[in-house]
Amino acid sequence: MINKNLLQDVVFCNDDASVLDVSRILRDTRTRHLIVVNEKNNPVGIISTVDINNRVVAEEKNSSTLKARDIMTKPIETVEVSSTCEEAYQKMVSKGTYSIPVTENGSLIGSLSFSKLFGKVC
């Protein structure tokens, strides 16, 4: 089981948030990506600053009317808190990511970074 003390807060938005709001969240939190959740707080996608640039700005789309669900990358890989550290590690390695959203009964509860996982025993 993944130790909840290793989890970091995760920046997220609802899937019906405007892309304009998403870009402001990214700016204000100084992060490069955020997790998109549905009404049940289940992770359904991810949006990065590159996604906004490539799918909105470069395509001359209206960031006020587009929703997060319209531009998010999906599906998103997650791991349940009841999973083993080895399972989390394998998912991160197989996807080439440095962090992975952690869920409890499908709801987002935090993020596990490779450095935390590698540096600690779960």
C-alpha positions, 0 to 999 in steps of 0.5 A: 500500500502506498504511504499517504505521507508520500503524496503531494498536493495536486493541481487540478480543475473540473472538466467543465472549466474554461481553458482560460481558467485552466491557463490562469490556474497554471500561471498562478500555481506556476506549474506546467500541467494539471489533472482534470477531474469529473464531477465525482473527482475522478481523474479523467485527463491532463492538460499541460501548457504545451496543450494550451499552446498547441490546441488553443493558441496555435489553432486560434481557438477561443479559450473562454468558450473551450472547456478543459474536456475539449483539449485534455489528453486522455485517458490518464494513468492513475494508481490506487492508494491500495496499490504497491509501490512496485505497481506505481513504479512500473506504471511511471516507468512504462509511461515515462512520467515523473509523477502519477495521480493517486486515487482512493476508490477512484477519487483523486487524493494526491500525486506520487512523484518518482523522487519520493517513491525512489527516495522512500520506502512505501 
